[in-house]
Amino acid sequence: MKSDSQHRDEEALLHRLAEHTARRSDAGTPSDEELLAYIAGTFDVQTTRRLDQRLAESPTGRRRLLALQGVDGAGPPPHVRRRFLRSAERLRSARSRWRGPAAALAAVLLLAVGWSLLQKPTLPSSLDYRVNVRGLSEVRDAEGAAALKATPSTRLRFEVEPRDLAEREVEFGLYRRSDGGLLQRVTDSVTVRVVRGAATVEVDAGAALGESPGRYPLWLAVARPGDLPASIKLTPGEDPIDVIASQGRRRAYVTSIELISDPFVR
C-alpha cells in the first residue's frame, strides 16, 4: 500500500507535467468556450485533434483546463486520488519515453477529464433519509420538535436509513455550532458504521456539545466521500440546514439535544 507521501509525489509529478513549458508560446491558447466544448466532447475528431495540439503547446491553456474542471494546485481530494492514481502510476513509469508537450497534455487530461468522470459532487435528488436518534432512554425522529435528553456521558446514537433509494458512495458526519459563526464538524469520540447505504453514527454528548446544561442543535450531514469539510461558514440569518445542504450537494438533518447534568457526577 502506498504512503501519503508517495501519493503526493505522484500528484506533484502530474502537476509538474501540466506546468511543462513547451517551445512555442501561448499565442494559441484556447478560449474558455473552446475548452468547455472540448470537455463536453462536442467537437468532431479533426477539431479535437487540433485542440489537443494547441493544449500540448500551451501551459496556460492546460492550467485553464484544470481550473474549469475544478482541479486546484493541491491535486484531487483523497477519495478521487486513490482511484485515478493507478492510471497515474502508468504515466509515471512511462515518463522516460514521453517527452515535452505530449506528457504534459496527458497529465492534464488525466487530472481534468478523468476527475470529471469520477467525481460525483451532488447527491441524487430523490435520495432522502429517515433519522432516529437515541438519547438517555428515548428515541426521537430527527424531524420531531421535542428535544432529546442526554447527559454529557450519554452515548448519542443516530440510526440513518434511506427512505427509498440507497446510495453507497456516501459519507456521514455530525456538525455543531462553534464560535465565529461556524458549523464545526464533530470528530472526537465519533464512530460510524455503514451497511448497504444505511448508517449508525454514535458520539458522546459531552464530546459533541460540551458539559454545560442547555438545549443544543446537532446536525447530521450526508455527502459524497471527501465532501464534509471540517467547518462551514454560517452567515447570520442563514438556515444551517440550507448551508450544509449547499443547493442539493448534501443532505442535512437537525436534532435538538437537551443536555442535563449527570446525576452521578458531582
N, C-alpha and C positions, 0 to 999 in steps of 0.2 A: 504494500500500500504506500502511495506517495505521501510525503510530508507536505504541510502547507508551504514550506519554503520552496519545495520543488514545483508545486503548483504556481507559486508566484514567479518563479524563474521562467516557467513556460509562458505565462501570460506576458511577462516582460519581453520575451523574445517576439511574441506576436505583435506587440505594440511597437517594438523597435523596427520590425519589418514594415509595419504600417507607416512608420515615420520615414522610411528609407527615401532618400532624395535621389531621384533619377537624374540623368544627364540633361534632359530637357527641362525647360522652365515650366511654370504653372499657367502658361498662357492659355492652354486648352482645358482649364478646369471646368467640369460640367456644372450646369446650373442646378439649383435645388429641384426644379421641375423635372429635369432630366434624371437626376438621382432617384427621385421618388418613383418615376416611371420604371427605372431600372430595377428598383427594389420590388415593385409590384409585378414585374415580368411582362409588361405590356409592349415592349419593343420586339420587332422581328429579329431574326437571327443575325442578319448583317449589321443592323443598328446596335445590337447588344455587343457584338464583337468590336465594333468601332469604339463603343464606350468603354469596353474592357481595356483597350489600348490607351485611351485617354486617362483612365484611372491609374493604369500602371505607370504613367509618366507624370502624374500629378499628386504629390503628397498632400496638398491642400484638399484636393477632391476626395482622397481616401479618408482624411480626417473628417470631412463633412459627411461622408457616407456613414461613418461610425456615429457621428452626432445625430444624424437623422434617425438612426435606429436606437438611440438612447444609450449607446455604449460610451462610458466615460473612460478617462485615463487609468482608472483603478482596475479595469477589467470587469468581466461579468460577475454577478453575485455567486456565492458558493454553490447553490443548488444547480445553477447552469454550468458553472465551471467543471464540476465533476463529470457532466455528461458530454461536453464537447472537447475536453482536453484529451480524450482518446484520439480524436482526429488531430489535435494539435501535436500529439506525440509523433504521428506520422510526418507532419510538417517539419518538426524539429530534426528527425532522423534524415530527412531528405534535404536539409538546408545546404549541405555541401554540394548538391547537384543543381540547386535552384539559385539563380543569380538575379540580383537587382530588382527591377520593377515587377517581374513575374512573381517573385516570392512575396513582395510587398502586397500586391493585389490579392494573392491567395490568402494572406493573413487577414486582410480586411474582410474579404468575403466570408471567411470562417467566423470571424467575430460578429460582423454585422448581420449578414443574411442568415447564418446558422443560428445566431441568438434569436433572431426574429421568429424563426420556425419553432425553436424550443420553448421560448418564453410564453407563459400564459398568465399575464398580469391580472386579468379580470375574471372573476368567478362567473359561472353560468347564471343568467338572470333568474332561472327557475330554482336555483339552489337556496334552500331555507332549512333552518334547524329548530328543533324543539329542545329547549334548555331547561332542565330541572336542577335545582341547587339544594343541597342538604347542609343544614347548619347543626345546631346543638342536637335537636331531635326532630326537626321539622324538614319538610321538603316543600320548596316553592317553585312555581313556574317563573322563569325569568321575566315574563311579561306581567306578573302579578304586582299589585300595588303595595301589598304588605311587606314590611321589612323582615328579613330573616335574622333571627337572633344567633349570636355567636360570642364566645369569649376569645381573648387573644390566643388561647391554646386550642381552640376548636379547629378541626381539620375540615375546611370547606370542600365540598365535592360537587363539581359541575358535571352533569351527565348530558352529553350533547348527541342528539340523534337526528339524522336527516329526515325531514318530513316526507320527502318523496324521492327525489334524485340523490344518489350517493356519489360523492366526488372524493377520490382517494388522494389526489395530489393537492392536499391542503395542510395547513399548519394552524394550530390552536394556541392562543395566548390570552393573558389577562392584563388589564390596564387599570390603573388607579390615578386619581388626581395627585398632582405634585405641585411644588412651589414654582412660581414663574409662569403660570398659565400653561403647564404641560400636562399631558397624559403620559404617565411613566409606565413602561412595561414591567410587570412583576416577574422576577426571576428567582428570588430566594424561596426555597422550600417547595417549588412548583414541580409537580410530576404530571406527565401527560401520557396516556395510553390510547392508542388509536387502533381500532379493529374494523375493517371493512367500511371506512368512512365515518364511523361513529367514534366518539372520544369520551374519555373520562379525565377531567382536569382537577387536580387537588392542590390545595395550598393551605398553609396555616394562616388563620385570620390575622394574627398578630404580625406575621411577616408581610402580609399584603397591606394591612391598614394601620398598623401601629398598635399601641397599648391604650390610648385614651378612649374612654367610652363615648359613643355618639353614633350617628347614622351616616353611613358612607356608601357611595355608589361604587360598584366594581363591574368593569366591562369585560365580557368575553368576546374575543375577536377571532375571526376565521379568515385566512388568506392563503394565497399561493405560497409555497415554501420560499423563505427568504424575504417575504413582503410584510413582516411585522416589525417595524422599527423600534428601537429602544425607547424613543419618546416621540410624541406628536404634539405640535404646537396648537394650542386652543385659544382662539380669539374670543374676548368677552362677547356674550350673546349667541355664540355658536352652539349648536346641539352636538355634544360629544359623539352621539351615535352617527350623525351625518359626517362628522370629521373623520372618524375611524373608517367608516364605510367608503369614503372617498369616491363618491359617484358610482357605486356598484363594484368597486375594485375589491372590497372586503365585505364581510358580514359582521355586525356588532349587536350585542345583546347586553342589557344592563340589569343588574340585580342590586337591590338596596339591602345593605347589611347593617343591622343594629348591633353595634359592638358593646357588650356589657362587661362589667368587672367579673373576673373569675372568682367565685365564692371560696375556692380552695387556696387562693393565693393572697397572702397578707403583705 
